[in-house]
Amino acid sequence: MNDFNLQDGIDDKISTLLEKHIIFLKNNRYDVSSAQEKEFTNLKSIVAVEKENGISSAK
């Protein structure tokens, strides 16, 4: 059984994951373009809207 509860603070978890991903890319000398940062921001927004609408579910 998966102990990871997707419903608890999913927006915070995804925001943190994306922020760490950007830091990882920069620390490993990958160029993170403004387009990529915008895409990450859009992903966070989509998740927040889905959470508000009760769409988020783990399968």
PyMOL Python script that loads the backbone (N, CA, C, O; Angstrom):
from pymol import cmd

cmd.read_pdbstr("""\
ATOM      1  N   MET A   1       0.854  -1.192   0.000  1.00  0.00           N
ATOM      2  CA  MET A   1       0.000   0.000   0.000  1.00  0.00           C
ATOM      3  C   MET A   1       0.891   1.244   0.000  1.00  0.00           C
ATOM      4  O   MET A   1       1.933   1.281   0.655  1.00  0.00           O
ATOM      5  N   ASN A   2       0.471   2.228  -0.726  1.00  0.00           N
ATOM      6  CA  ASN A   2       1.223   3.477  -0.821  1.00  0.00           C
ATOM      7  C   ASN A   2       0.826   4.392   0.334  1.00  0.00           C
ATOM      8  O   ASN A   2      -0.346   4.739   0.482  1.00  0.00           O
ATOM      9  N   ASP A   3       1.808   4.783   1.153  1.00  0.00           N
ATOM     10  CA  ASP A   3       1.531   5.646   2.303  1.00  0.00           C
ATOM     11  C   ASP A   3       1.508   7.122   1.942  1.00  0.00           C
ATOM     12  O   ASP A   3       1.201   7.963   2.787  1.00  0.00           O
ATOM     13  N   PHE A   4       1.826   7.442   0.705  1.00  0.00           N
ATOM     14  CA  PHE A   4       1.854   8.842   0.275  1.00  0.00           C
ATOM     15  C   PHE A   4       0.429   9.317   0.046  1.00  0.00           C
ATOM     16  O   PHE A   4      -0.259   8.822  -0.847  1.00  0.00           O
ATOM     17  N   ASN A   5      -0.016  10.281   0.856  1.00  0.00           N
ATOM     18  CA  ASN A   5      -1.368  10.810   0.727  1.00  0.00           C
ATOM     19  C   ASN A   5      -1.350  11.976  -0.243  1.00  0.00           C
ATOM     20  O   ASN A   5      -0.810  13.040   0.063  1.00  0.00           O
ATOM     21  N   LEU A   6      -1.936  11.777  -1.401  1.00  0.00           N
ATOM     22  CA  LEU A   6      -1.907  12.780  -2.459  1.00  0.00           C
ATOM     23  C   LEU A   6      -2.730  14.014  -2.104  1.00  0.00           C
ATOM     24  O   LEU A   6      -2.453  15.108  -2.595  1.00  0.00           O
ATOM     25  N   GLN A   7      -3.732  13.846  -1.259  1.00  0.00           N
ATOM     26  CA  GLN A   7      -4.639  14.957  -0.967  1.00  0.00           C
ATOM     27  C   GLN A   7      -4.062  15.953   0.036  1.00  0.00           C
ATOM     28  O   GLN A   7      -4.463  17.116   0.038  1.00  0.00           O
ATOM     29  N   ASP A   8      -3.135  15.527   0.882  1.00  0.00           N
ATOM     30  CA  ASP A   8      -2.601  16.406   1.922  1.00  0.00           C
ATOM     31  C   ASP A   8      -1.558  17.353   1.358  1.00  0.00           C
ATOM     32  O   ASP A   8      -0.425  16.947   1.099  1.00  0.00           O
ATOM     33  N   GLY A   9      -1.927  18.605   1.167  1.00  0.00           N
ATOM     34  CA  GLY A   9      -0.984  19.630   0.752  1.00  0.00           C
ATOM     35  C   GLY A   9      -0.316  19.365  -0.580  1.00  0.00           C
ATOM     36  O   GLY A   9       0.868  19.652  -0.756  1.00  0.00           O
ATOM     37  N   ILE A  10      -1.072  18.819  -1.520  1.00  0.00           N
ATOM     38  CA  ILE A  10      -0.468  18.461  -2.812  1.00  0.00           C
ATOM     39  C   ILE A  10       0.125  19.673  -3.515  1.00  0.00           C
ATOM     40  O   ILE A  10       1.177  19.566  -4.146  1.00  0.00           O
ATOM     41  N   ASP A  11      -0.530  20.816  -3.416  1.00  0.00           N
ATOM     42  CA  ASP A  11       0.006  22.001  -4.086  1.00  0.00           C
ATOM     43  C   ASP A  11       1.354  22.397  -3.490  1.00  0.00           C
ATOM     44  O   ASP A  11       2.265  22.794  -4.216  1.00  0.00           O
ATOM     45  N   ASP A  12       1.478  22.290  -2.168  1.00  0.00           N
ATOM     46  CA  ASP A  12       2.763  22.596  -1.527  1.00  0.00           C
ATOM     47  C   ASP A  12       3.833  21.589  -1.925  1.00  0.00           C
ATOM     48  O   ASP A  12       4.981  21.956  -2.173  1.00  0.00           O
ATOM     49  N   LYS A  13       3.447  20.316  -1.982  1.00  0.00           N
ATOM     50  CA  LYS A  13       4.409  19.275  -2.348  1.00  0.00           C
ATOM     51  C   LYS A  13       4.914  19.479  -3.767  1.00  0.00           C
ATOM     52  O   LYS A  13       6.111  19.354  -4.026  1.00  0.00           O
ATOM     53  N   ILE A  14       4.010  19.793  -4.683  1.00  0.00           N
ATOM     54  CA  ILE A  14       4.413  19.990  -6.073  1.00  0.00           C
ATOM     55  C   ILE A  14       5.236  21.262  -6.213  1.00  0.00           C
ATOM     56  O   ILE A  14       6.230  21.275  -6.939  1.00  0.00           O
ATOM     57  N   SER A  15       4.844  22.323  -5.538  1.00  0.00           N
ATOM     58  CA  SER A  15       5.626  23.561  -5.577  1.00  0.00           C
ATOM     59  C   SER A  15       7.046  23.315  -5.087  1.00  0.00           C
ATOM     60  O   SER A  15       8.012  23.761  -5.706  1.00  0.00           O
ATOM     61  N   THR A  16       7.163  22.601  -3.971  1.00  0.00           N
ATOM     62  CA  THR A  16       8.481  22.297  -3.420  1.00  0.00           C
ATOM     63  C   THR A  16       9.287  21.441  -4.385  1.00  0.00           C
ATOM     64  O   THR A  16      10.472  21.690  -4.603  1.00  0.00           O
ATOM     65  N   LEU A  17       8.643  20.433  -4.962  1.00  0.00           N
ATOM     66  CA  LEU A  17       9.323  19.555  -5.916  1.00  0.00           C
ATOM     67  C   LEU A  17       9.825  20.338  -7.122  1.00  0.00           C
ATOM     68  O   LEU A  17      10.961  20.146  -7.555  1.00  0.00           O
ATOM     69  N   LEU A  18       8.995  21.214  -7.665  1.00  0.00           N
ATOM     70  CA  LEU A  18       9.402  21.996  -8.830  1.00  0.00           C
ATOM     71  C   LEU A  18      10.528  22.966  -8.480  1.00  0.00           C
ATOM     72  O   LEU A  18      11.456  23.152  -9.267  1.00  0.00           O
ATOM     73  N   GLU A  19      10.448  23.577  -7.311  1.00  0.00           N
ATOM     74  CA  GLU A  19      11.524  24.482  -6.887  1.00  0.00           C
ATOM     75  C   GLU A  19      12.844  23.723  -6.740  1.00  0.00           C
ATOM     76  O   GLU A  19      13.895  24.206  -7.161  1.00  0.00           O
ATOM     77  N   LYS A  20      12.783  22.530  -6.138  1.00  0.00           N
ATOM     78  CA  LYS A  20      13.996  21.719  -5.985  1.00  0.00           C
ATOM     79  C   LYS A  20      14.522  21.281  -7.344  1.00  0.00           C
ATOM     80  O   LYS A  20      15.733  21.204  -7.548  1.00  0.00           O
ATOM     81  N   HIS A  21      13.624  20.998  -8.267  1.00  0.00           N
ATOM     82  CA  HIS A  21      14.025  20.594  -9.616  1.00  0.00           C
ATOM     83  C   HIS A  21      14.773  21.732 -10.317  1.00  0.00           C
ATOM     84  O   HIS A  21      15.800  21.502 -10.956  1.00  0.00           O
ATOM     85  N   ILE A  22      14.260  22.948 -10.198  1.00  0.00           N
ATOM     86  CA  ILE A  22      14.929  24.111 -10.804  1.00  0.00           C
ATOM     87  C   ILE A  22      16.315  24.290 -10.185  1.00  0.00           C
ATOM     88  O   ILE A  22      17.290  24.518 -10.900  1.00  0.00           O
ATOM     89  N   ILE A  23      16.404  24.188  -8.854  1.00  0.00           N
ATOM     90  CA  ILE A  23      17.701  24.318  -8.176  1.00  0.00           C
ATOM     91  C   ILE A  23      18.651  23.221  -8.642  1.00  0.00           C
ATOM     92  O   ILE A  23      19.828  23.477  -8.896  1.00  0.00           O
ATOM     93  N   PHE A  24      18.133  21.991  -8.755  1.00  0.00           N
ATOM     94  CA  PHE A  24      18.966  20.880  -9.229  1.00  0.00           C
ATOM     95  C   PHE A  24      19.510  21.164 -10.619  1.00  0.00           C
ATOM     96  O   PHE A  24      20.698  20.974 -10.879  1.00  0.00           O
ATOM     97  N   LEU A  25      18.645  21.617 -11.504  1.00  0.00           N
ATOM     98  CA  LEU A  25      19.081  21.902 -12.875  1.00  0.00           C
ATOM     99  C   LEU A  25      20.157  22.986 -12.892  1.00  0.00           C
ATOM    100  O   LEU A  25      21.165  22.863 -13.588  1.00  0.00           O
ATOM    101  N   LYS A  26      19.932  24.040 -12.124  1.00  0.00           N
ATOM    102  CA  LYS A  26      20.905  25.135 -12.087  1.00  0.00           C
ATOM    103  C   LYS A  26      22.226  24.683 -11.461  1.00  0.00           C
ATOM    104  O   LYS A  26      23.297  25.050 -11.945  1.00  0.00           O
ATOM    105  N   ASN A  27      22.156  23.895 -10.395  1.00  0.00           N
ATOM    106  CA  ASN A  27      23.373  23.415  -9.728  1.00  0.00           C
ATOM    107  C   ASN A  27      24.167  22.462 -10.609  1.00  0.00           C
ATOM    108  O   ASN A  27      25.381  22.334 -10.454  1.00  0.00           O
ATOM    109  N   ASN A  28      23.491  21.803 -11.519  1.00  0.00           N
ATOM    110  CA  ASN A  28      24.167  20.866 -12.414  1.00  0.00           C
ATOM    111  C   ASN A  28      24.422  21.494 -13.783  1.00  0.00           C
ATOM    112  O   ASN A  28      24.591  20.803 -14.787  1.00  0.00           O
ATOM    113  N   ARG A  29      24.445  22.814 -13.787  1.00  0.00           N
ATOM    114  CA  ARG A  29      24.827  23.615 -14.954  1.00  0.00           C
ATOM    115  C   ARG A  29      23.884  23.478 -16.153  1.00  0.00           C
ATOM    116  O   ARG A  29      24.283  23.693 -17.297  1.00  0.00           O
ATOM    117  N   TYR A  30      22.643  23.122 -15.877  1.00  0.00           N
ATOM    118  CA  TYR A  30      21.641  23.159 -16.938  1.00  0.00           C
ATOM    119  C   TYR A  30      21.062  24.566 -16.959  1.00  0.00           C
ATOM    120  O   TYR A  30      20.858  25.175 -15.909  1.00  0.00           O
ATOM    121  N   ASP A  31      20.806  25.065 -18.119  1.00  0.00           N
ATOM    122  CA  ASP A  31      20.208  26.388 -18.233  1.00  0.00           C
ATOM    123  C   ASP A  31      18.695  26.247 -18.127  1.00  0.00           C
ATOM    124  O   ASP A  31      18.068  25.581 -18.951  1.00  0.00           O
ATOM    125  N   VAL A  32      18.114  26.872 -17.116  1.00  0.00           N
ATOM    126  CA  VAL A  32      16.667  26.848 -16.946  1.00  0.00           C
ATOM    127  C   VAL A  32      16.128  28.123 -17.582  1.00  0.00           C
ATOM    128  O   VAL A  32      16.314  29.224 -17.064  1.00  0.00           O
ATOM    129  N   SER A  33      15.469  27.951 -18.695  1.00  0.00           N
ATOM    130  CA  SER A  33      14.975  29.115 -19.427  1.00  0.00           C
ATOM    131  C   SER A  33      13.746  29.701 -18.741  1.00  0.00           C
ATOM    132  O   SER A  33      13.103  29.048 -17.919  1.00  0.00           O
ATOM    133  N   SER A  34      13.439  30.929 -19.092  1.00  0.00           N
ATOM    134  CA  SER A  34      12.239  31.558 -18.536  1.00  0.00           C
ATOM    135  C   SER A  34      10.997  30.810 -19.004  1.00  0.00           C
ATOM    136  O   SER A  34       9.994  30.772 -18.291  1.00  0.00           O
ATOM    137  N   ALA A  35      11.052  30.216 -20.193  1.00  0.00           N
ATOM    138  CA  ALA A  35       9.914  29.431 -20.688  1.00  0.00           C
ATOM    139  C   ALA A  35       9.686  28.205 -19.801  1.00  0.00           C
ATOM    140  O   ALA A  35       8.542  27.854 -19.511  1.00  0.00           O
ATOM    141  N   GLN A  36      10.770  27.554 -19.372  1.00  0.00           N
ATOM    142  CA  GLN A  36      10.637  26.400 -18.485  1.00  0.00           C
ATOM    143  C   GLN A  36      10.098  26.820 -17.125  1.00  0.00           C
ATOM    144  O   GLN A  36       9.250  26.136 -16.552  1.00  0.00           O
ATOM    145  N   GLU A  37      10.586  27.941 -16.607  1.00  0.00           N
ATOM    146  CA  GLU A  37      10.081  28.414 -15.319  1.00  0.00           C
ATOM    147  C   GLU A  37       8.598  28.754 -15.423  1.00  0.00           C
ATOM    148  O   GLU A  37       7.831  28.490 -14.497  1.00  0.00           O
ATOM    149  N   LYS A  38       8.193  29.338 -16.552  1.00  0.00           N
ATOM    150  CA  LYS A  38       6.779  29.651 -16.764  1.00  0.00           C
ATOM    151  C   LYS A  38       5.957  28.366 -16.835  1.00  0.00           C
ATOM    152  O   LYS A  38       4.847  28.305 -16.307  1.00  0.00           O
ATOM    153  N   GLU A  39       6.505  27.339 -17.489  1.00  0.00           N
ATOM    154  CA  GLU A  39       5.800  26.060 -17.580  1.00  0.00           C
ATOM    155  C   GLU A  39       5.611  25.452 -16.193  1.00  0.00           C
ATOM    156  O   GLU A  39       4.541  24.924 -15.891  1.00  0.00           O
ATOM    157  N   PHE A  40       6.651  25.523 -15.339  1.00  0.00           N
ATOM    158  CA  PHE A  40       6.531  25.012 -13.981  1.00  0.00           C
ATOM    159  C   PHE A  40       5.447  25.778 -13.216  1.00  0.00           C
ATOM    160  O   PHE A  40       4.660  25.180 -12.483  1.00  0.00           O
ATOM    161  N   THR A  41       5.413  27.086 -13.389  1.00  0.00           N
ATOM    162  CA  THR A  41       4.395  27.902 -12.730  1.00  0.00           C
ATOM    163  C   THR A  41       3.004  27.507 -13.208  1.00  0.00           C
ATOM    164  O   THR A  41       2.072  27.414 -12.409  1.00  0.00           O
ATOM    165  N   ASN A  42       2.863  27.274 -14.513  1.00  0.00           N
ATOM    166  CA  ASN A  42       1.577  26.844 -15.064  1.00  0.00           C
ATOM    167  C   ASN A  42       1.153  25.501 -14.485  1.00  0.00           C
ATOM    168  O   ASN A  42      -0.023  25.304 -14.178  1.00  0.00           O
ATOM    169  N   LEU A  43       2.098  24.574 -14.331  1.00  0.00           N
ATOM    170  CA  LEU A  43       1.778  23.272 -13.741  1.00  0.00           C
ATOM    171  C   LEU A  43       1.255  23.435 -12.321  1.00  0.00           C
ATOM    172  O   LEU A  43       0.281  22.788 -11.935  1.00  0.00           O
ATOM    173  N   LYS A  44       1.904  24.302 -11.543  1.00  0.00           N
ATOM    174  CA  LYS A  44       1.457  24.534 -10.172  1.00  0.00           C
ATOM    175  C   LYS A  44       0.044  25.119 -10.166  1.00  0.00           C
ATOM    176  O   LYS A  44      -0.769  24.765  -9.312  1.00  0.00           O
ATOM    177  N   SER A  45      -0.252  26.009 -11.109  1.00  0.00           N
ATOM    178  CA  SER A  45      -1.579  26.620 -11.187  1.00  0.00           C
ATOM    179  C   SER A  45      -2.636  25.587 -11.544  1.00  0.00           C
ATOM    180  O   SER A  45      -3.729  25.583 -10.979  1.00  0.00           O
ATOM    181  N   ILE A  46      -2.304  24.712 -12.485  1.00  0.00           N
ATOM    182  CA  ILE A  46      -3.251  23.663 -12.901  1.00  0.00           C
ATOM    183  C   ILE A  46      -3.575  22.751 -11.723  1.00  0.00           C
ATOM    184  O   ILE A  46      -4.736  22.411 -11.500  1.00  0.00           O
ATOM    185  N   VAL A  47      -2.554  22.357 -10.973  1.00  0.00           N
ATOM    186  CA  VAL A  47      -2.771  21.484  -9.818  1.00  0.00           C
ATOM    187  C   VAL A  47      -3.637  22.184  -8.778  1.00  0.00           C
ATOM    188  O   VAL A  47      -4.524  21.563  -8.193  1.00  0.00           O
ATOM    189  N   ALA A  48      -3.391  23.464  -8.544  1.00  0.00           N
ATOM    190  CA  ALA A  48      -4.179  24.209  -7.559  1.00  0.00           C
ATOM    191  C   ALA A  48      -5.643  24.260  -7.970  1.00  0.00           C
ATOM    192  O   ALA A  48      -6.527  24.094  -7.128  1.00  0.00           O
ATOM    193  N   VAL A  49      -5.912  24.487  -9.249  1.00  0.00           N
ATOM    194  CA  VAL A  49      -7.295  24.539  -9.738  1.00  0.00           C
ATOM    195  C   VAL A  49      -7.944  23.170  -9.617  1.00  0.00           C
ATOM    196  O   VAL A  49      -9.094  23.064  -9.191  1.00  0.00           O
ATOM    197  N   GLU A  50      -7.213  22.115  -9.991  1.00  0.00           N
ATOM    198  CA  GLU A  50      -7.761  20.765  -9.884  1.00  0.00           C
ATOM    199  C   GLU A  50      -8.076  20.420  -8.432  1.00  0.00           C
ATOM    200  O   GLU A  50      -9.088  19.781  -8.142  1.00  0.00           O
ATOM    201  N   LYS A  51      -7.208  20.843  -7.532  1.00  0.00           N
ATOM    202  CA  LYS A  51      -7.443  20.566  -6.115  1.00  0.00           C
ATOM    203  C   LYS A  51      -8.711  21.279  -5.644  1.00  0.00           C
ATOM    204  O   LYS A  51      -9.528  20.691  -4.937  1.00  0.00           O
ATOM    205  N   GLU A  52      -8.875  22.539  -6.034  1.00  0.00           N
ATOM    206  CA  GLU A  52     -10.067  23.301  -5.645  1.00  0.00           C
ATOM    207  C   GLU A  52     -11.334  22.653  -6.177  1.00  0.00           C
ATOM    208  O   GLU A  52     -12.373  22.675  -5.517  1.00  0.00           O
ATOM    209  N   ASN A  53     -11.250  22.075  -7.372  1.00  0.00           N
ATOM    210  CA  ASN A  53     -12.418  21.456  -7.989  1.00  0.00           C
ATOM    211  C   ASN A  53     -12.599  19.999  -7.577  1.00  0.00           C
ATOM    212  O   ASN A  53     -13.543  19.342  -8.014  1.00  0.00           O
ATOM    213  N   GLY A  54     -11.704  19.498  -6.744  1.00  0.00           N
ATOM    214  CA  GLY A  54     -11.826  18.125  -6.273  1.00  0.00           C
ATOM    215  C   GLY A  54     -11.491  17.089  -7.324  1.00  0.00           C
ATOM    216  O   GLY A  54     -11.945  15.948  -7.233  1.00  0.00           O
ATOM    217  N   ILE A  55     -10.698  17.467  -8.326  1.00  0.00           N
ATOM    218  CA  ILE A  55     -10.387  16.554  -9.422  1.00  0.00           C
ATOM    219  C   ILE A  55      -9.203  15.655  -9.073  1.00  0.00           C
ATOM    220  O   ILE A  55      -9.118  14.535  -9.578  1.00  0.00           O
ATOM    221  N   SER A  56      -8.298  16.115  -8.230  1.00  0.00           N
ATOM    222  CA  SER A  56      -7.083  15.357  -7.922  1.00  0.00           C
ATOM    223  C   SER A  56      -7.429  13.994  -7.336  1.00  0.00           C
ATOM    224  O   SER A  56      -8.229  13.889  -6.406  1.00  0.00           O
ATOM    225  N   SER A  57      -6.825  12.967  -7.886  1.00  0.00           N
ATOM    226  CA  SER A  57      -7.019  11.625  -7.343  1.00  0.00           C
ATOM    227  C   SER A  57      -5.801  10.780  -7.646  1.00  0.00           C
ATOM    228  O   SER A  57      -5.126  10.984  -8.655  1.00  0.00           O
ATOM    229  N   ALA A  58      -5.526   9.841  -6.780  1.00  0.00           N
ATOM    230  CA  ALA A  58      -4.396   8.929  -6.990  1.00  0.00           C
ATOM    231  C   ALA A  58      -4.915   7.646  -7.615  1.00  0.00           C
ATOM    232  O   ALA A  58      -5.903   7.074  -7.157  1.00  0.00           O
ATOM    233  N   LYS A  59      -4.247   7.207  -8.652  1.00  0.00           N
ATOM    234  CA  LYS A  59      -4.664   5.963  -9.312  1.00  0.00           C
ATOM    235  C   LYS A  59      -3.495   5.037  -9.402  1.00  0.00           C
ATOM    236  O   LYS A  59      -3.624   3.929  -9.923  1.00  0.00           O
TER     237      LYS A  59
END
""", "prot")
cmd.dss("prot")
cmd.show_as("cartoon", "prot")
cmd.util.cbc("prot")
cmd.orient("prot")
